[in-house]
Amino acid sequence: MAKGISPRWLARLGIALLACALTVSIEWLRPSFVVSIDEALRDKALQLQAERQPEDRLVVVDINEGALSDIGPWPWSRQQVADLVEILLSSYGARAVGLDIVFSEPGDAQGDARLASLAEHAPLALAQIFDYTPRNSTILQGQLAGGVPSPPPPPGAVNAYGYIANHAGLRGARCVGNIGYQPDADGVLRQLPTRTRYQGQDYPHLASALLACGNPSSLVAHGDAQGLWRVPYRHALSAYTVISAADILRETAPTALLKNRYVLVGSSALGLGDRVSTPLAPISAGVMVHAASLSGLLDLAEGRAQAPWSGRLWLLVWSVLSIGLAVFCISRLPAWGGLLLLLGLVLSWLGLAFAGIARQAEWSVTAPLWAY
């Protein structure tokens, strides 16, 4: 007569099922304290994995302290801004130029007219800022551009409640991208709204607008169900070519560094206040976030990266196998052997988790560890 399952094995099975249930619940519910730990570990993985080879598809033109000292304090005249754009597109042969700058008020008439003509006819992407925080006094400044009606059924998008846009004289711009953002609770900017919805219109973010401006058939980021896209931060900050705006205006920068490349114009000058915290650096110029986003889109378009995916199925398979192995083996091992087994499983999962992060897996880094 067959014997039933012993109480000892029933207890082990119960422990295994409880551990699996704990892993699944943490992965699906994502308590805030788990998210904080996960994001800190994910940041560390990005820092360790960041590529340091030169990113040769785009260039950052920096309105830095040196440029402000040489050319003059900000704001520069629209004539100077138009000069900068024209030199980049004509003398240097840039593929497309994106301005991480908003011109909410009119400037000198001739400069504004030149800038408006460039934005309408040349591969120039302008910027506007959406506000994602409901306020008693809504921010409505300038005139929005670049919106398209939300298609049915509407894809995921982040709802905006206000905006700071360019003045009405630039309303004819072909390419306009959003540079507004929502940092995480710890102040680190890890995700960008790739699609922003305002009054029935959808607006792209700056990297998508710039890429489409240079190549209308280019892939754009659509984000998750909420319209957010995790910025890949695949390249170290040192991998980007950064050129002072003064060197462009004087045309002393080497042509080979800019020809046929995408160009982002922004500022690292402290006085202009465009600083953010990213997984790669506690303080970084905001334009570098758009550079990382553009690099990510180019990687996707060239097949060098894949779109974000949950990874939950593989996490579940790993958890079931590792928990089963631990429950089966620990009772047969001495105390030190059991500790080594658990340590090996933890390190193995972290290695797998970090490899998944490099491939845009959205899984929780720590969910399987809580079961141990």
Legacy VTK file of the C-alpha trace (Angstrom):
# vtk DataFile Version 3.0
C-alpha trace
ASCII
DATASET POLYDATA
POINTS 372 float
0.000 0.000 0.000
1.464 3.349 -1.025
2.431 5.644 1.738
1.083 9.202 1.862
3.233 12.308 1.785
5.052 12.736 5.070
4.291 15.757 7.276
7.880 16.923 6.725
7.410 17.063 2.956
4.021 18.684 3.356
5.692 21.389 5.433
8.378 21.868 2.800
5.748 22.087 0.057
3.851 24.665 2.069
7.011 26.731 2.540
7.745 26.531 -1.187
4.218 27.609 -2.118
4.338 30.462 0.394
7.688 31.630 -0.974
6.360 31.553 -4.537
3.233 33.441 -3.507
5.364 36.063 -1.771
7.514 36.514 -4.881
4.493 36.825 -7.169
2.709 39.286 -4.888
5.778 41.513 -4.601
6.358 41.441 -8.367
2.745 42.312 -9.178
1.953 44.714 -6.312
5.333 46.476 -6.133
5.117 48.117 -2.660
6.800 51.518 -2.532
9.703 50.322 -0.369
10.397 47.534 -2.870
10.289 50.009 -5.765
12.834 52.207 -3.980
15.249 49.299 -3.502
14.664 48.021 -7.036
15.354 51.399 -8.610
18.524 51.890 -6.561
19.836 48.503 -7.726
18.736 49.214 -11.297
20.620 52.531 -11.181
23.744 50.725 -10.018
23.387 48.212 -12.856
23.082 51.028 -15.405
26.201 52.693 -14.022
28.189 49.464 -14.282
26.902 48.601 -17.763
27.021 52.079 -19.357
28.966 51.968 -22.626
31.944 54.310 -22.839
32.585 53.960 -26.557
31.911 57.269 -28.335
28.283 57.800 -29.342
28.879 58.909 -32.929
25.279 59.387 -34.096
24.533 62.595 -32.241
26.233 65.649 -30.780
25.325 67.936 -27.887
25.944 71.630 -28.458
26.295 73.178 -25.029
25.473 76.744 -24.094
27.965 76.467 -21.247
29.648 78.982 -18.986
32.388 79.518 -21.569
29.870 80.272 -24.309
28.025 82.748 -22.109
31.314 84.424 -21.256
32.406 84.628 -24.910
29.105 85.405 -26.656
27.237 87.202 -23.897
24.746 86.446 -21.104
21.519 84.588 -21.707
19.082 85.186 -23.300
20.882 85.536 -26.592
19.171 87.432 -29.394
17.039 85.398 -31.766
19.473 86.441 -34.489
22.251 84.599 -32.639
20.061 81.530 -32.094
19.090 81.520 -35.775
22.785 81.887 -36.676
23.587 78.873 -34.509
20.928 76.730 -36.201
21.845 77.836 -39.725
25.544 77.160 -39.152
24.777 73.680 -37.808
22.538 72.800 -40.752
24.482 74.457 -43.572
28.157 74.806 -42.674
28.329 71.609 -40.625
25.722 69.532 -42.458
23.855 68.317 -39.358
21.060 65.862 -40.118
18.599 67.606 -37.798
18.789 70.044 -34.896
16.717 69.986 -31.709
16.559 73.001 -29.393
16.115 72.190 -25.713
14.952 75.780 -25.322
11.489 77.379 -25.221
10.899 80.847 -26.690
7.702 81.781 -24.893
8.036 85.502 -25.637
8.820 87.212 -28.957
12.373 88.463 -29.458
13.858 90.642 -32.171
11.568 90.554 -35.201
14.170 89.601 -37.800
15.633 86.828 -35.673
12.190 85.439 -34.887
11.303 85.460 -38.585
14.462 83.540 -39.454
13.849 81.038 -36.670
10.215 80.588 -37.738
11.312 79.957 -41.337
13.882 77.399 -40.218
11.330 75.644 -38.010
8.864 75.481 -40.904
11.169 74.425 -43.721
14.367 72.937 -42.221
14.929 69.837 -40.034
14.647 71.840 -36.810
12.724 70.587 -33.775
11.538 73.142 -31.242
10.584 72.425 -27.633
7.613 73.062 -25.385
6.970 72.133 -21.774
3.894 70.371 -20.435
2.881 70.618 -16.792
1.635 67.358 -15.254
0.586 68.752 -11.881
-2.988 69.980 -11.301
-2.846 73.537 -9.955
-5.289 76.159 -8.748
-3.841 78.521 -11.337
-3.234 76.657 -14.603
-0.081 77.553 -16.525
-1.009 78.447 -20.110
1.781 80.325 -21.844
2.527 80.611 -25.550
0.850 78.603 -28.316
1.047 74.818 -28.527
2.164 73.153 -31.757
2.826 69.656 -33.049
-0.278 67.974 -31.670
-2.294 65.312 -33.464
-5.800 64.092 -32.557
-5.770 61.109 -30.218
-6.476 58.030 -32.403
-9.277 55.629 -31.369
-8.730 53.667 -29.260
-6.321 56.173 -27.716
-2.891 54.729 -26.867
-1.335 55.338 -23.495
-0.522 58.970 -22.818
0.227 61.150 -19.808
-2.416 63.800 -19.202
-1.139 67.366 -18.926
-2.834 70.249 -17.131
-0.898 73.191 -18.514
2.003 74.187 -20.705
4.701 76.672 -21.561
4.981 76.824 -25.345
6.671 79.013 -27.903
5.130 82.340 -28.849
2.567 82.495 -31.652
5.142 83.570 -34.226
6.621 80.042 -34.146
3.300 78.211 -34.470
4.168 77.004 -37.986
6.996 74.750 -36.770
6.912 71.280 -38.378
8.591 69.472 -35.498
7.900 70.252 -31.845
8.675 68.025 -28.859
7.850 68.092 -25.182
10.652 68.546 -22.648
8.466 68.410 -19.538
8.976 65.468 -17.194
7.949 63.794 -13.947
10.825 62.628 -11.734
10.379 59.633 -9.469
9.627 60.054 -5.779
13.349 60.194 -4.970
13.880 63.010 -7.470
15.670 60.890 -10.083
14.530 61.222 -13.691
14.164 57.663 -15.004
11.145 57.936 -17.309
9.893 60.454 -19.849
6.340 60.985 -21.104
6.735 59.902 -24.724
3.155 60.873 -25.485
1.407 63.721 -23.717
-2.335 64.305 -24.018
-3.836 67.752 -23.706
-7.406 68.615 -24.709
-7.780 65.687 -27.097
-4.414 66.175 -28.785
-1.313 63.993 -28.404
2.188 65.482 -28.390
5.539 63.623 -28.734
8.620 64.167 -26.621
11.654 65.982 -27.989
13.757 62.954 -28.982
10.901 61.451 -31.011
10.182 64.805 -32.657
13.843 65.312 -33.544
14.232 61.818 -34.956
11.074 62.167 -37.054
12.236 65.599 -38.221
15.468 64.151 -39.589
13.806 61.015 -40.954
9.967 60.977 -41.104
9.918 57.164 -41.301
11.905 56.784 -38.072
10.699 54.730 -35.138
9.261 56.768 -32.293
8.817 55.739 -28.666
5.257 54.953 -27.617
5.898 54.169 -23.971
3.914 51.883 -21.700
0.177 51.853 -21.033
0.568 55.149 -19.168
2.560 56.776 -21.959
5.855 56.638 -20.057
9.108 55.332 -21.490
12.060 54.312 -19.337
15.094 56.172 -20.658
17.688 53.469 -21.449
20.768 55.424 -20.242
22.822 52.894 -22.161
25.723 55.262 -22.856
27.927 56.894 -20.219
27.923 60.680 -20.175
31.541 60.634 -21.323
30.503 58.779 -24.491
28.725 61.838 -25.898
30.476 64.474 -27.973
29.793 67.851 -26.360
30.805 71.044 -28.193
30.544 74.583 -26.876
28.019 76.752 -28.709
30.733 79.407 -28.992
32.829 77.041 -31.132
29.860 76.519 -33.444
29.148 80.232 -33.833
32.831 80.830 -34.605
32.891 77.736 -36.829
36.028 76.405 -35.155
34.612 72.965 -34.305
35.747 70.114 -36.598
33.168 69.451 -39.326
33.664 65.690 -39.009
32.165 65.765 -35.510
28.821 67.115 -36.716
28.279 66.158 -40.342
25.158 64.038 -40.843
24.578 63.734 -37.090
21.613 64.656 -34.971
22.332 67.710 -32.834
20.763 68.667 -29.517
21.294 72.225 -28.315
20.964 72.748 -24.566
22.734 74.245 -21.597
24.865 73.047 -18.708
25.381 76.574 -17.367
24.487 76.776 -13.689
22.789 80.107 -14.142
20.210 78.664 -16.538
19.136 76.047 -13.998
18.500 73.141 -16.363
19.841 70.443 -14.038
18.336 67.055 -13.196
19.294 63.922 -11.299
19.637 60.750 -13.382
20.655 57.139 -12.674
24.107 57.952 -14.086
24.814 61.170 -12.181
23.279 63.024 -9.212
23.449 66.277 -11.196
23.367 66.424 -14.994
22.350 68.913 -17.665
18.774 68.281 -18.751
19.810 68.045 -22.394
21.735 64.860 -21.588
18.453 63.131 -20.725
17.175 63.919 -24.214
20.508 62.714 -25.621
20.091 59.385 -23.802
16.508 59.155 -25.033
17.574 59.838 -28.634
20.345 57.229 -28.358
17.772 54.735 -27.141
15.477 55.405 -30.088
18.364 55.050 -32.533
19.370 51.779 -30.868
15.824 50.480 -31.321
15.692 51.596 -34.943
19.023 49.909 -35.713
18.188 46.678 -33.894
20.844 47.238 -31.229
18.266 47.189 -28.434
14.794 45.896 -27.803
11.644 47.528 -26.519
10.911 47.260 -22.777
9.305 43.977 -21.710
8.030 42.782 -18.341
10.158 39.644 -17.913
7.605 38.317 -15.433
7.342 34.858 -16.984
11.099 34.308 -16.668
11.077 35.718 -13.139
8.329 33.259 -12.185
10.187 30.313 -13.766
13.382 31.251 -11.961
11.570 31.633 -8.654
9.830 28.252 -8.861
13.023 26.422 -9.839
15.269 28.154 -7.296
12.791 27.838 -4.444
12.258 24.174 -5.291
16.011 23.596 -5.331
16.472 25.380 -2.008
13.656 23.490 -0.264
14.893 20.144 -1.601
18.587 20.628 -0.856
18.837 22.671 2.331
17.603 19.827 4.579
20.303 17.590 3.109
23.145 20.066 3.574
25.014 21.164 6.675
24.272 24.686 7.923
27.228 26.210 6.086
26.233 24.371 2.919
22.714 25.764 3.115
24.055 29.301 3.526
26.363 28.877 0.529
23.437 27.582 -1.541
21.289 30.571 -0.655
24.178 32.937 -1.362
24.741 31.284 -4.734
21.057 31.596 -5.623
21.023 35.283 -4.635
24.115 36.062 -6.701
22.800 34.040 -9.635
19.518 35.925 -9.632
21.248 39.313 -9.374
23.404 38.401 -12.357
20.319 37.374 -14.331
18.395 40.450 -13.174
21.181 42.847 -14.211
21.479 41.100 -17.590
17.735 41.573 -18.024
18.002 45.258 -17.148
20.511 45.679 -19.975
17.818 44.234 -22.259
15.076 46.524 -20.930
13.376 43.975 -18.650
11.003 45.745 -16.272
11.006 43.026 -13.619
11.573 43.670 -9.940
15.217 43.128 -9.060
14.442 42.042 -5.516
11.113 40.166 -5.784
12.674 36.645 -5.861
15.077 37.538 -3.038
12.362 38.160 -0.460
11.433 34.462 -0.656
14.887 33.423 0.591
LINES 1 373
372 0 1 2 3 4 5 6 7 8 9 10 11 12 13 14 15 16 17 18 19 20 21 22 23 24 25 26 27 28 29 30 31 32 33 34 35 36 37 38 39 40 41 42 43 44 45 46 47 48 49 50 51 52 53 54 55 56 57 58 59 60 61 62 63 64 65 66 67 68 69 70 71 72 73 74 75 76 77 78 79 80 81 82 83 84 85 86 87 88 89 90 91 92 93 94 95 96 97 98 99 100 101 102 103 104 105 106 107 108 109 110 111 112 113 114 115 116 117 118 119 120 121 122 123 124 125 126 127 128 129 130 131 132 133 134 135 136 137 138 139 140 141 142 143 144 145 146 147 148 149 150 151 152 153 154 155 156 157 158 159 160 161 162 163 164 165 166 167 168 169 170 171 172 173 174 175 176 177 178 179 180 181 182 183 184 185 186 187 188 189 190 191 192 193 194 195 196 197 198 199 200 201 202 203 204 205 206 207 208 209 210 211 212 213 214 215 216 217 218 219 220 221 222 223 224 225 226 227 228 229 230 231 232 233 234 235 236 237 238 239 240 241 242 243 244 245 246 247 248 249 250 251 252 253 254 255 256 257 258 259 260 261 262 263 264 265 266 267 268 269 270 271 272 273 274 275 276 277 278 279 280 281 282 283 284 285 286 287 288 289 290 291 292 293 294 295 296 297 298 299 300 301 302 303 304 305 306 307 308 309 310 311 312 313 314 315 316 317 318 319 320 321 322 323 324 325 326 327 328 329 330 331 332 333 334 335 336 337 338 339 340 341 342 343 344 345 346 347 348 349 350 351 352 353 354 355 356 357 358 359 360 361 362 363 364 365 366 367 368 369 370 371
